[in-house]
Amino acid sequence: MKGYVRNKTTGWRHAMKRSIGPGHKIPLDELFEQYGEKHGLESGEPFIDWLGNVKLRDKSTWDIVREDDTKPVEADKPETKDDEKDKHSSYTAIPFVKKDLEIEDVVNMTVRAARAELRKITDIRLLKRSYEYARTLAHKDTLCQHLRRRIQELELTRR
């Protein structure tokens, strides 16, 4: 089974009983030896599906790349106008709207909202101030962890 699993993020992740650095790749054969036989899975597509659905659910973190030459070939069929509309409908542009966030807006986010929204914030100054303020509040430990991670990511990209 040719292919690998790759960490797409800028930080280290712990998965599959190992620490995986940013951009590091783990061969699918190695993972199959570790998990496939233990869970009674077949090599190939069933194992890759299981890996993506059970072990590595987060698509924004993990990339499962298959390098097999045996790719399924679809039969050529004539395209209709509906097919063309479907193709292009997924490429609709989302307008960029800049929202001026305040420190209180960031600090009052729930953890679930912070996971989604912090990736969009690039103002490191706002994040640092929000982190300093959130540190002093009770029940904001997880938010502080997410803020700290995002600040580190931005500092790494700015170097």
C-alpha positions as CSV (number, residue, x, y, z in Angstrom):
1,M,0.0,0.0,0.0
2,K,1.7,3.2,-1.2
3,G,0.9,6.5,0.5
4,Y,1.3,8.4,3.7
5,V,-0.5,10.5,6.3
6,R,0.8,14.0,6.7
7,N,0.4,16.7,9.4
8,K,-0.8,19.8,7.6
9,T,-0.6,22.1,10.6
10,T,2.2,24.3,11.8
11,G,2.4,22.7,15.2
12,W,3.3,19.3,16.6
13,R,0.4,16.8,17.0
14,H,0.1,13.6,19.0
15,A,-1.7,10.9,17.2
16,M,-1.4,7.1,16.7
17,K,0.9,6.7,19.7
18,R,3.5,9.2,18.4
19,S,4.4,12.9,18.1
20,I,4.1,14.1,14.5
21,G,5.8,17.3,13.5
22,P,4.5,19.9,11.1
23,G,4.7,18.5,7.6
24,H,5.9,15.1,8.7
25,K,4.7,12.0,6.8
26,I,4.0,8.5,8.1
27,P,3.8,5.7,5.6
28,L,0.5,3.8,5.3
29,D,2.3,0.5,5.5
30,E,3.7,1.3,8.9
31,L,0.3,2.3,10.2
32,F,-1.3,-0.8,8.7
33,E,1.2,-2.9,10.6
34,Q,0.4,-1.1,13.8
35,Y,-3.4,-1.0,13.5
36,G,-4.7,-3.1,10.5
37,E,-4.0,-6.5,11.8
38,K,-5.0,-5.6,15.4
39,H,-8.4,-4.4,14.3
40,G,-8.9,-7.0,11.6
41,L,-8.9,-4.6,8.7
42,E,-8.1,-5.4,5.1
43,S,-5.2,-3.6,3.4
44,G,-6.1,-0.9,0.9
45,E,-9.3,1.2,0.7
46,P,-11.0,-0.3,3.8
47,F,-8.0,0.6,6.0
48,I,-7.7,4.1,4.5
49,D,-11.4,4.7,5.1
50,W,-11.1,3.4,8.7
51,L,-8.1,5.6,9.3
52,G,-9.9,8.7,8.0
53,N,-13.1,8.0,9.9
54,V,-11.8,6.7,13.2
55,K,-8.3,7.8,13.9
56,L,-7.8,11.0,11.9
57,R,-11.2,12.7,11.7
58,D,-10.0,16.3,11.5
59,K,-9.5,17.0,7.8
60,S,-7.9,20.4,8.5
61,T,-5.1,18.7,10.4
62,W,-4.4,15.4,8.6
63,D,-3.9,14.7,4.9
64,I,-4.2,11.0,3.8
65,V,-2.4,10.7,0.5
66,R,-2.6,7.5,-1.6
67,E,0.0,7.0,-4.2
68,D,-1.3,3.8,-5.8
69,D,-1.3,3.5,-9.6
70,T,-4.6,1.7,-9.5
71,K,-6.9,4.7,-9.5
72,P,-10.5,4.0,-10.5
73,V,-11.3,5.2,-13.9
74,E,-14.7,6.7,-14.4
75,A,-16.6,6.0,-17.7
76,D,-16.7,8.9,-20.0
77,K,-20.2,10.3,-20.1
78,P,-21.5,13.4,-21.9
79,E,-21.7,16.4,-19.6
80,T,-25.0,18.2,-19.3
81,K,-25.7,21.8,-18.4
82,D,-26.7,20.8,-14.9
83,D,-23.3,19.2,-14.3
84,E,-21.5,22.4,-15.4
85,K,-23.7,24.4,-13.0
86,D,-22.8,22.0,-10.2
87,K,-19.1,22.2,-10.9
88,H,-19.1,26.0,-10.8
89,S,-21.5,26.5,-7.9
90,S,-18.9,25.2,-5.5
91,Y,-16.5,28.0,-6.5
92,T,-18.7,30.9,-5.5
93,A,-16.6,33.6,-3.9
94,I,-17.3,34.6,-0.3
95,P,-16.8,38.3,0.1
96,F,-14.1,39.3,2.6
97,V,-15.6,41.4,5.4
98,K,-13.2,42.8,7.9
99,K,-14.7,42.9,11.4
100,D,-13.0,45.0,14.0
101,L,-12.8,42.7,17.1
102,E,-12.2,44.0,20.5
103,I,-10.4,42.2,23.4
104,E,-13.7,41.4,25.1
105,D,-15.1,39.8,21.9
106,V,-12.2,37.4,21.9
107,V,-12.2,36.7,25.6
108,N,-16.0,36.1,25.6
109,M,-15.8,33.5,22.9
110,T,-16.8,29.9,23.7
111,V,-14.2,27.3,23.1
112,R,-16.1,25.9,20.2
113,A,-16.3,29.4,18.5
114,A,-12.7,30.1,19.4
115,R,-11.5,26.9,17.5
116,A,-13.2,28.2,14.4
117,E,-12.6,31.9,14.7
118,L,-9.0,32.1,16.0
119,R,-7.7,30.7,12.7
120,K,-9.1,33.7,10.9
121,I,-7.6,36.3,13.2
122,T,-4.2,37.6,12.1
123,D,-3.8,40.5,14.5
124,I,-1.1,39.3,16.8
125,R,-1.4,42.3,19.0
126,L,-5.1,41.7,19.6
127,L,-4.4,38.1,20.4
128,K,-1.7,38.9,22.9
129,R,-3.8,41.4,24.7
130,S,-6.7,39.0,24.8
131,Y,-4.5,36.3,26.1
132,E,-3.2,38.5,28.9
133,Y,-6.7,39.5,29.9
134,A,-8.1,35.9,29.7
135,R,-5.3,34.6,31.9
136,T,-6.7,36.6,34.8
137,L,-10.2,35.2,34.4
138,A,-11.6,32.0,35.9
139,H,-12.7,29.1,33.6
140,K,-10.7,30.4,30.6
141,D,-7.9,27.9,30.6
142,T,-8.8,26.2,27.4
143,L,-9.3,29.5,25.6
144,C,-5.9,30.6,26.8
145,Q,-4.4,27.4,25.4
146,H,-6.0,28.1,22.0
147,L,-4.8,31.7,22.1
148,R,-1.3,30.7,23.0
149,R,-1.2,28.2,20.1
150,R,-2.5,30.8,17.6
151,I,0.1,33.4,18.8
152,Q,2.9,30.9,18.4
153,E,1.7,30.0,14.9
154,L,1.6,33.7,13.9
155,E,5.0,34.4,15.4
156,L,6.5,31.4,13.4
157,T,5.0,32.7,10.1
158,R,6.2,36.2,10.7
159,R,9.9,35.2,11.2
